[in-house]
Amino acid sequence: MRASLVAAGLGLFLVGCAQVPKPAAYPLSYQQKMQAARHWELLAQNIADRVVAEQGTVSSGGIYVEPVGGVFGEAFTTLLKTDLANNGATLAPAAKGAAVLSADVQLISYRAKAPHRYNRRNPGFWTAVATVVRLADNMTANMIIPAGLAADLVDGSYTTLTKNEVLITTSLDKDGQCLMRQSDIFYVNDADRGQYADAKAGKASGGAGAGTKTLEVVAK
């Protein structure tokens, strides 16, 4: 009886103790990584398509692409102008009287290391590894192709988790009204972070663009 009372009391004590929420991972998802100028061009094309769709709202005055500094910023604004022109949009030489297309680039850097940041491999990775190992034990001429397919699956499932991401927000404004706004997040290679780093943005080119902002996330 005494043991039962002690156990019951201990149970009530444990239930009464405050507990913090346990960490839970987000469901598996995918985020693209920018690794080439072609990737910048694809984003510019996507933005240009959306802007052209708003041309009826823009009406007269054309579209002025606000300068952005830095390697990425300068290339991105150039690509935007090209894609807009190719889609039939009218480019304005100045912001006055025109719809202004601006881009804000924010570099996000993480200082946390494993195990705080963990990159889960694609489903099927370890199954593919086991398949390759098993095939290697009984390799015959007829098994070379299946083994190659399994190896390709392993290779395609492997990715690297970088410490840097970039948040790119583009907006189309005219007469104080926001006509279009889009935010995109991408991974970027750590060695390439300088392409998105702070610069004397449009001001160096005589524009009114803002420089790239860097947000550092610190792990405690």
N, C-alpha and C positions, 0 to 999 in steps of 0.2 A: 504493500500500500504506500509505504514511504517513498519507494522508488518511483511509483506512478505519479505521486504528487510532485516529486522533484522534476520528473520529466515534463509534466504539464506546466510547471512554473517556468522551466527553462524555455519551453516552446513559446509561452506567452511573452517572455523577455525578448526572445529573438524576433518575434513578430512585431513587438513594439519598437525595436531599434530602427532608426531611420536608415534607409538605403538609397544610394544614388542610382540613377538609371544605368543599366548596363549598356555599353557601346554595341551598336549593331551596324553591320555593313550595309551599304546601299546595294540593291540588286545589280547584277552584272550589266554594265552599259559600255558604250564605246564613245570615244572622243577623238576626233581627227588630230593629227600632228602635222604642222606646217614644216616642210623640209626643203622646199624649192620655190623658186619664183613662180612656177606654174601653179602652185597652190594659192599664191597671192592673186594670180590672174583669175582663178576659178571663183574666189570670193568677190573680186571686182565685177565679174560678169553677173554674179547673182545679185549684187547691189544695183548694178546698172539696169537689170531687168525690172527690178522693183521700182526704181526711180522713173523709168520710162512709162511704167503703168500709171504713174501719178501725173503724167504730162498734162492731162486735161485739167487737173487742179492747178498746176503751175501756170498755165496759160502763157501770157506774154512775159518777156524779160529773160527767158532762157535759164540755164542752170550754171551757177558758179561753183566750181570745185575748190574748196578752201585748202590751201597748202598745208601739208604735215611734214615735219622734219624727220630725220633719221633715214637709214637705208630702206627699211620697210615703208615708212610714211611717204617718202618721195616716189618710190616705185608704185605704191598702191594708188596714189593720186594720179599718177601718169596713166596707169592702167584704167582707172575709172573714166578719165577723159576719153581715152581711146574707145572703150566699150560704149560709152554714152553716145559718142559721135557715130560709131558704127550702127547704133540702134536708131539713128535719126534724131537724137536730141540736139537742141541748140545750146552751145556752150557760150556762156557770158564771160567777157573779159574782166568784169568787176562785180562785186557783191551788190552794189546799189541797183535796186529795181529787179533783181534776179532772185530765184530760189537758190539758197545756199546749201550745198551738200558738204557736210563736214564729217571728219573721222576722228574719233578719240581712241588712243591706243594706251592700254594699261597693262604693264608687265607685272605678273604676279609670281613672286619667288618664294619657295618653301625651304625652310632650314631643317625641317624634321627629316630624320633618317629612319631606316628600318629599325624596329618593327612598326614605328608610328605610321609610316607610309608603306603600303604593301600593294604590289601590282599582281593581281590574280591573273593567271594565264587563262587563255581561252579554254572552254570545255573541250575535253578530248585530248588534251596535251599529253598527259601521262599515259593514257591508253595508247596513243600513237608511239610514245617512247617504248612502252612494253612490247608493242607489235614489232618494232624495228629490232629490238633485242632478241625476241623470239625467232624472228625470221633469220637473224644472223646465225643462230645455232644450227639451222637446217637449211642453209642457203643452197639453192640449186639454180640452174640457168632459168628455169621457168618462174622463179620467185623474185628475180631482179626487179621486174616492173612493179609488183605489189610493194616490195620493200622501198622502191623509189617514191611511190605514192605516199606511203606512211611517213617517210622522211620529209617529204614536202609539207605534210600536215604539221609535223613537229616544227619545221622551220617557219611556217606561216603563223603558228600560234605564239611564237616568241616575240615579245615587244619589250622595249625599255621604258621605264617610268622616269620622266625627267623631273627636275626640280622647278621648272619654269613653265608658266602658262601665259597666254596673252588674251586679253579681253579687248575686242575691237567693236566699238559702237559707232555706227554711221547713222546720220540723221539728215533729213531734208526739211528745211525750214524756210518759210516766206512770210513776211509781214507779221512776225511774232507768232505764227501758227506752225505747229509741227505737222508736216504732211506725211512723213515716214520715219520710222526709227527701227533699227535692228541691231541686236547685240549677238556677237559670235565669240565662242571660247575655243581656243586651240592649245594643244601642247606644242612647245617649241624645244628644239635641242638646246641643252645647257650651253654648249659652245657657241650657239647662235644668238644668245640673248642680247648681245650688243646691237643686233640689227633692229631691235625693238626698244632699245634703251633710250633714256632721255636725250633730247636734242634741242637745238634752238629753233625748232620747227618753223613753220611758215614765216616767222619774223625775219629769218636770215634771207628769205626770198622775197621779202616785202609784203608777205601776207599776214593774216591775223590768226593763223593756226596756233594751237596750243601744243606744248611739248608732251612727249610720252611720260606717263606717270608710272612709278614703280611702287608696288605694294609688296612688302615683305611679311610673310606669315611666319611667326616664331613659335616653335614648339617648346612648351614648358615641361 
